[in-house]
Amino acid sequence: MYQLILCTCPDQKSAEIIAKHLVSQQLAACVNIMPGLTSVYQWQGEIETAQEHLLIIKSQQQQFAAIETAIKAIHPYQLPEIIAVAIEQGSTEYLNWIDSCLRTD
């Protein structure tokens, strides 16, 4: 099963570091970086607002644990957002391309 994994980052630099790491390690076929995201959330009893960058990571369900471990190892946040959403359908050619980019171990 294919997944989109969402992860917010505090800045472009950390977003690029994580994205490049995931792709170079063949954990993700592609990572989109969407800048200019405003997040409003509760943290340690306070309402916070932050400008963030959203990573949209394209991969497979079997890669999730390795992606989560990799993100946690290099992410600057104490508690990074790492949420997976199943891809119910997609272009056969695109899904085959995802397969060709990922390691199989």
N, C-alpha and C positions, 0 to 999 in steps of 0.2 A: 504494500500500500504506500502511496506517495503522500507526502506531507509538505505543508508550508509551516515553517517554524518562525515565530515572531520573537524579536528581541530588541529592546530599546537600549540605546547607548547615549552617553552624555555629550558626545561630540563626533565630528567627522573622523578624526584621527583614530579613536578607539573603534569606531564602526568599521573603518577600512582594515584595521589590524585583524579584527575578528573575521571579517568577510574573507580576506585573503588567506587567512589560516585555514578556514573551513574548506575553501575551494582547493587550496594547495595540498591539503591532506586527503582530498577526495571524499570528504564527508558530505559536501554539498555540491550540486551541479552549478548553481548560480545563487548569488546573494544580491538582492537589490537594496540600496541604501536610500531611504527617503528622508531628506533633511526637513527641518522646519516644523516638526511635530511639537505641539504643546501638550504636556501631560499634567493632569491634576490628580493627585493621589494622597492617600493618608499614609504617613510614615511616623512612627514613634509618637502617636497621639496628636500630630499636627497635620493640617492640610497643606500640602506642598504644591508648587507649580514649577515645572522645569521645561526648558527647551531641549528636545532630544532628537535623535536620529533613529528611525525604525529600520531594522534589518528584516527583510523577507527572504527566508532561507528555503531553497527548494531541494528536497531530498526524499529519502524513503524512511518509513517507520523503523526499519531495522537499524538505521543510523542514529536514531534519536539519542540513545544513551551516550554514545561517543560525542555527539554534538553538544549535549548538555555538559558533559565533563570538560570538553575543550573550552566552551564559553566560560564556565565557572573559573577555570584556571587562569584566564587572561582578562576577564571583564573587570572594569574598575569598581563596579557597584558591589556592595556587600550582599545584596539579594537581587540579582539580575532577573528580568522577565524572560522566561523561556517557555513559550506556549506553542503547542503543535495543533494544527488544524488539518484534518484529513482532506485530501484532494479526491473528490468523488468521481470526477470525470476530467479528461483532458485529451488533447490531440495525441493520437497514438505516436506520431513522429516525435513530438516534444517529450512524451514520457519515455520513449526509447532513448532519446538523447540524455535524459537524466540518468537512466540506467548506465549508459556508456561512460558517464563521468565519475561514477562512484566506485570506490573500492569494494571488493566482494568478500573480504575476510570477516 
